Amino acid sequence: MKNITSAVNFPYYTVIAAQRREEYLFSIKGEANKRYAFKYQYEVIKGDPDRVYLNNYYLFPYKHGTKQKVTQGYNGDYSHQGKYAIDFDLDEGTEVTAIGDGVVVELREDSNLGGPYDEYLDDANYITIYQKDGTFADYAHLKYNGVLVEIGDKIEAGDIIAYSGNTGWSQGPHLHLEILEPVYMGLRTIPTSFLNYDGQIVRVKEGNYYYSTHYNRERFEVHLGEEITDYDLENYLKKIDTDYTLTIRREELDDTVIVYIRNAYPYDMEIELDLSKAINVSSSQGLPYLTKVPANSEIYAILLRPENNTKYWQYSIKCGYRRAK
């Protein structure tokens, strides 16, 4: 500015309260009998750094009593570099729920574009909620026309706000969640804790499954594959009819595979189990696994899990058997 005076110093910084239509900021005055001129520019950032009172935890962003897998955490391999963001493995059309109380301030639902390349970065549908603790919650990759709220709507934790989708820069259907804290002329992502089904406060781990529990709702049964042990199943034995076959039966719970052996012969069988074409697989028992299966019985054998549950895994089961002596 030339030949101009002002009662404030520049650059000038202030916070304008919500829903103000007009607010006085400052005045400038040209010096008497002198030509003066000025140009100005401004930047606006949402939020108030002095009004942030961080919650100790939030709810998981999906329906009460359901569980989902965290497919990518902080500083992920695919994206999230330098960000505290979380991806939940939600099929397209899954209900997305609010993690905390607040008001809707931004949204988009008109995009039907998405793909695994950064050229789709600006094509994600999303909702931004200004939360009671002064932070902003961003829910992204929502379904085309899948937003169920409007700007200005007041939201309570656990409310259904949208349906998950696959828009924007995305390798597959999921929900991207991040919490942003206002700082001086900016926003930064922050680590997020959640209320677990057992009442504990947790920081999620990439590759694990988590149940969502909402306030004042009914209790539900919890079944997590990562919690199953050999001890839980060592006494399992089920009688079956004779049909002169020996088969391997598998049950999947999350990323845990429970392997059973069915001996439908009318006499005991000696069994040897082993794996082939195994990539990123661990077994709860040493391999090859040797056991004896009683006649007309199904027994529990082993647990199989990925060594790294964020990476691809595969296996084939080999089974040798003979009549027990």
PAKENU-229431 format. One record per residue: x, y, z of N, C-alpha, C in turn; residue in three letters. Coordinates in pm, whole numbers, plus 50000, padded with zeros to 5 digits. Example, Ala and Ser with C-alpha at 12.3 -4.5 7.8 and 13.67 -1.06 7.14 Angstrom:
REM residues 2
513194943150780512304955050780513204967050780Ala512854977550708513674989450714512905000350787Ser
//
This chain:
REM residues 325
500854988150000500005000050000500895012550000Met500445022849932501215035149921500405046749973Lys501025054450067500385066150125499065062850195Asn499055051550263497845047050332498215043150474Ile497325046150566497505042150705496315033750749Thr496555025350849495495016750903495755014551051Ser494685012051126494815009451270495274995151298Ala495354986751194495774972851214497044970351136Val497774960051180498974955951109498614945551003Asn499414945050900499204935450793500374925650787Phe500184913250751498874907450716497934907050837Pro496654909350809495644909950914494984896250928Tyr494844891751051494254878551079493114880051178Tyr492024873151152490924873051248490094860551226Thr489194857851319488244846851307486844852751307Val486044849051210484674853951199483734843151249Ile482864846751341481934837051400480994831551294Ala480474819851321479574813151226478314821351201Ala477834820451078476544826151036476484841351047Gln477634847851034477654862451027477474866650881Arg476494874650854476274879550719477264890650683Arg477644898350785478544909550759479254912950889Glu480544916050881481294919351001482374929550967Glu482474939951049483504950151029484874944151060Tyr485834946750974487194941850996488154953351029Leu488304962550939489214973750964488934984550859Phe489534996050877489435006850778490835011550743Ser490955017250624492225022950581491965037450538Ile492995045450547492835059750521494015064850439Lys493695072150334494755078050253495295090750317Gly496585092950298497205105050353496695117250278Glu496525128150351495965140450293496845145750181Ala496185150250076496845156849964497875148049892Asn497725134849907498615125749837497805115249762Lys498345111449650497695100749577497965087549650Arg496965079249653497185066249718496495055349638Tyr496985043249657496425031549588496735019149670Ala495925009249649496184996649718495534985149644Phe496054973549664495474961049622495384951949744Lys494464942549737494374933349850494084919249801Tyr494454909849881494114895849858493794889549992Gln493034879049986492654872750113492554857650095Tyr492654850650205492514836150209491594832550325Glu490694823350300489734819150402489924804350431Val490064800950556490184787150601489074784450702Ile488374773350688487274770250779487814765950916Lys487004769251019487354765151154488034775951236Gly488134773351365488754782651460489724775051548Asp491034777451532492024770151612491844771751763Pro491214782651805491054785151948489804778652006Asp489024772051923487784765851971487784750751947Arg488954744751950489074730351932489224723752069Val488294714852100488334707152224488184692452186Tyr489294686252153489284673152089488584662652173Leu487694654752107487104643252172488174632852200Asn487974625052307488894614052334488694602752235Asn487504601652180487214590852086485964594252004Tyr485774586451897484584587551812483984573651794Tyr482814573051733482224560251696482784555651561Leu482764542651538483114537851404482024542251306Phe482384544651179481444550951085480544541151009Pro480044531051079479114521751015478154516351119Tyr477194508551073476034504651151476394497251280Lys475644500051386475824493551515475744478451501His476714471451562476714456851561477344450551440Gly477824458651344478494453151226479994455451238Thr480754447251166482204448751169482734450951028Lys483834458151019484484460950891485994460250910Gln486664458450800488124457550801488754471050767Lys489824474350836490624486050802491624481750695Val491434486650573492284482350462493514491150443Thr493464503350495494624512150487494584521850605Gln495724523450669495804532350783496644544650753Gly497254549950858498064562050844499274559450755Tyr499614569450672500794568550586500814555650506Asn499704552550438499554539950368500464538550248Gly500534526150195501364523450078500744529049951Asp499414528949943498724533049821498494548049818Tyr498004553349929497784567749944497984571050092Ser497424582050138497514586150280498934590250319His499844591950224501194595850262501154609350336Gln501744609350455501794621450535500454625550593Gly499484616150599498144619450648497684609050750Lys496924613850849496254605050943494854602150887Tyr494784592950793493514589350730493334574250739Ala492074569850734491744555750750490774551650641Ile491014539950581490084534050484489414521950545Asp488074521550539487294510150586486724502750466Phe486754489650470486334481250358484814479850356Asp484124489850307482674489750299482234487050156Leu481414476750137480854474250005480024486149960Asp479914487749830479094498849777477654497449825Glu477094508449875475734508449925475614505650073Gly476744503950143476714501850287476384515050358Thr475594514350463475234526450538476464532250607Glu476664545250588477724552650656477084560750768Val477634559950888477064567051003478044577251057Thr477514587351123478334598251176479134593451296Ala480384597451303481254593451414481084602551535Ile480484614251516480284623651625479184633551593Gly478814641651692477794651951673478374663651592Asp477494670251516477974681951442476944687051345Gly477404695051248476534700851147477204699151010Val476414695850909476934693850775477304707350714Val478554708550665479004721250608479374720150461Val479694708250413480014706350272479564692450230Glu479254690950101478944677650049479014677749897Leu479124665849844479034663849699478494649749676Arg477584648249576477064634949544476784633049396Glu477264642349312476914641949170477924634849083Asp478974629249144480014622749065479714607849049Ser479924602748928479854588348905481154583248847Asn482234590748873483554587248821484444582048933Leu485274572448900486214567148998487154557248932Gly488334555648991489304546048938490574546349019Gly491494536948989492704535349071493844544849036Pro493534556048972494584565448932494294579248990Tyr495394586849014495224599849080494514609948991Asp494294606748865493524615848779492074616948827Glu491634607448911490274607748966490224614549103Tyr491314620749143491414626149278490274635749314Leu489844643949218488814654049245487394649149214Asp487224636249193485914630949154485184623749265Asp485674624449386485024617149496483814624749549Ala482734617449574481614623049651481984622749798Asn481484632549875481934633650014480944641450098Tyr481124640450229480424648850327481474654050425Ile481374666850458482184672650566481264677250677Thr481534672750797480734676550914481624684151012Ile481154696151050481844703951154481364698651288Tyr482284692551362481924685351483481934694451607Gln481234689751709481114697851831482454701051894Lys483444692351872484744694751935485614704351855Asp485054710351748485804720251670486564714551553Gly486514701351532487194695051420486214692951304Thr486764688751192485964685351075486174670551043Phe485084663451017485154649450976484814648550830Ala485724642850751485514640950607485224626250578Asp484104623750511483714610250468483734610350315Tyr484574601950252484774603150108484594589950034Ala484474590949900484244580149805482804575149812His481874583849845480484579949863479814576649728Leu478734569449736477994565049619477374576949544Lys477274575549413476574585649332475144587249383Tyr474754599549413473444602649472473224594849602Asn474304592749676474214584749798474294592749927Gly474174605949917474214614450037472794616450089Val472614614350219471274614850279471024627250364Leu471944636750361471824648850443471964661150355Val471674672650414471804685450345472734694650425Glu473314704250357474144714150427473284721450530Ile473794722450650473074728750760472374718950852Gly472254706150810471614696250896472454693751021Asp471764693051135472424689351259472434674151271Lys473594668851304473824654451303474224649651443Ile473704638051482474114631751606474934619351575Glu475854616051664476694604251646475814591951625Ala476124584251521475364572251490474304574251384Gly473984586651348472994589151242473514583951108Asp472614578451028472964574250893473024586650804Ile474174588750739474364601050662474554598450512Ile474924586150474475224583650333475344568650308Ala475574565450180475904551750139477294551750078Tyr478084541950114479454541250065479484538249915Ser480604541749853480714539749710482144537549665Gly482414541549541483724538949480484104550549389Asn483734562649426484024574349343485374580349382Thr485954587449287487244593749313488404583949295Gly489534587649351490764579549341490614567649435Trp490264556049379489884544749462490164531649389Ser490724521949460490984508749403489784499549414Gln488784503449490487604495249510486704501849613Gly485464496949626484534503349721485104503849863Pro485024515449923485464517150062485044530950111His485244533150239485004546350298486324551950347Leu486624563950303487814571250349487374581050457His488044580550572487684589350684488924596350735Leu488794609350757489864616650824489274627950907Glu489964630951016489574641851106490584653051089Ile490064665251066490944676651043490784686751156Leu491914690951209491954700851317492344714551260Glu491554724951287491964738251242493234742951313Pro494164748151236495364754451289495474768051220Val496484775851258496604789251201496624788451048Tyr495604793850985495444794450840495644780850772Met495094770550835495194757450773494414746850848Gly494464734750794493854723050856494864711750852Leu494894703850957495804692350956495064679951006Arg495374668650947494754656250992495374652151125Thr494564645451207495024641551340494694626851363Ile495464620051450495164606051484493774605051548Pro493124593751526491744591951568491594579451652Thr490924580751767490604569251851489114566251842Ser488764553451861487384549151846486924541351968Phe485594541251987484974533252093484824519052042Leu485484509452110485424495452070484204488752132Asn483854476852082482674469552130482734466352279Tyr483954465052334484124461452475484244473552566Asp483984485452514484054497552593485434503852598Gly486434497152539487784502552538487944512652424Gln488894521652441489204531452338490414526452261Ile490284525552127491334519352049491784528351935Val493034526651897493564531751771493604519951674Arg493014521451559492874510051469494214506251408Val494284493551370495484488051305495104483051167Lys495874486851069495624482550932495564467450923Glu494514462250858494344447950840493434441450940Gly493084448351049492214442751152490754446351127Asn489864438351190488424440651184487944446951314Tyr486944455951304486424462851422484904463551416Tyr484284460451531482834461851544482494476351579Tyr481384481051524480874494251559479834492851669Ser479984500751774479004500951882478544515351903Thr477224517251904476644530551920476044532052059His475844544352099475374547152235473964541852257Tyr473754536252376472404532052422471734522552324Asn472474513352268471934503452177472114489552236Arg471374479852178471384466352231472774459852215Glu473064450452303474324443152295474264433352178Arg475414429052131475464419852018476604409952040Phe476504398551972477544388451980478754392751897Glu479914389651949481164393451883481884380851835Val482234380551707482964369351648484104375151563His485294374351615486464379651546487444368251518Leu487824366951392488734356251355490074357051426Gly490564369051448491884370651510491924365551653Glu490754363851716490714359451855490594344251871Glu490394336951761490254322451767491624315951787Ile491694305951875492934298551901492674283551888Thr493754275751879493634261151879492914256252004Asp493184262652114492584258552241491064259152235Tyr490524269052165489074270552156488414258852085Asp489154252051998488564241851911489124227851932Leu490054226252024490754213552036489834201852072Glu488714204452134487794193752172486634191952074Asn486724198951961485644197851863485624183951802Tyr484464177151802484274164251736482794162851703Leu482514160151578481134158751532480974145451461Lys479944137851497479674125051435478984127151300Lys479414119351199478844120351065478534106351013Ile477704105650909477314092850851478404087150761Asp478364074150742479314067450653478964069950507Thr479944074850430479784075350284481104072450213Asp482094067650291483394063150239484124074350165Tyr484144086050226484924097250174485734103350288Thr486804110150250487564118250344487734131950281Leu487284142250347487264155650290487804165950389Thr488244177050334488684188550413487584199150404Ile487144203850518486144214550522486764227050581Arg486444238450520487014251150567485914261050600Arg486084268150710485234279450746486094291950750Glu485564303050701486294315650702485614325450797Glu486404331450882485924341950971486944353250963Leu486554364250900487474375150872488624369650787Asp489864371350831491004366250757491564353450821Asp490744346450896491134333750957490374322350891Thr491094311850853490474299950794490584288550894Val489444282850931489404271451023489284258850939Ile490234249650956490294237650874489834225550956Val488844218350902488324206250964488594194350872Tyr488694182450931488834170050854487604161450880Ile486974156950771485774148450780486134134250735Arg486094124950828486354110850798485024103250797Asn484494100850677483214093850665483394078850639Ala484594073850675484804059350671484414053350807Tyr484054040550809483664034250936484864029151014Pro486034034950992487234031251066488134043651075Tyr489064043351173489964054651196490904056451077Asp491284069451055492204072650946493354081150998Met494574078350947495734086650975495844097250864Glu496064109650906496014120950812497324128750818Ile497774133450701498884142950692498444154750607Glu498434166550670498084178950598499334187150573Leu499404193350455500484202650425499954213150327Asp500734223550304500344234250213501234234250090Leu500674238449979501454240749858501024254049799Ser501874259649714501604272649650501254283249756Lys501904282249871501584291249982502334304449969Ala501604315349978502174328749978501594336250097Ile502464341150186502044349550298501044342450388Asn501324329750424500414321750505501124316450628Val500434316950742500934310650864499924300350912Ser500424289950978499584279251031499724278951183Ser498614275451251498654274651397499364262151446Ser499624252651355500334240351389501504238751293Gln502534231551339503644228651252503224220051135Gly503844222551019503504215150897504714206950853Leu504494194850799503184188550780502524185050914Pro501204185550914500424182851035499914168451030Tyr500234160751135499854146751142498824144751252Leu497784137051223496764134251324496014121651288Thr495204116851381494334105351358492884109951375Lys492044106251279490644110251283489784097851310Val488984098151416488134086551446487134083651334Pro486654071551331485664067451231484414076151242Ala483834079151124482564086651118482594099351203Asn483674107051185483854119051269484434130551188Ser484064142551230484704154751183485444160851301Glu486734164251280487524170251387488124183351337Ile488514191751432489244203951399490714200451376Tyr491344207451279492754204651249493644216751278Ala493574227251196494494238551209493794251651174Ile494444262651211494034276051169495044281351068Leu494544287850962495404294350864495094309150862Leu496154317250859496004331750854497104337650768Arg496884349650714497984356450646499044360650747Pro500294359450710501364364450796501284379650808Glu500944386050699500714400450697499314402650641Asn498364406550727496984407350682496644419750601Asn497654427050558497434437950464497904434250325Thr498464422150309499014417950181498234406050124Lys498424403849995497794392649926498284379449985Tyr497374369549994497794356250039497024345549965Trp497674333749952497024322549887497654309549937Gln496954298349912497474285149953496624274349889Tyr497154262349885496404250249855496724240049963Ser495734232050000495934221950104496174208350038Ile497264201750076497534188050035497154178650150Lys496524167550116496074158350220496444143950180Cys497234137650265497514123450250496834115750362Gly496374103550335495684096050439495784081050413Tyr495634073450522495594059050514494844053850636Arg494394041650622493654035550732494604033750851Arg494124037750968494934036751089495134022151127Ala496314019151179496604005351222496024002951361Lys
//
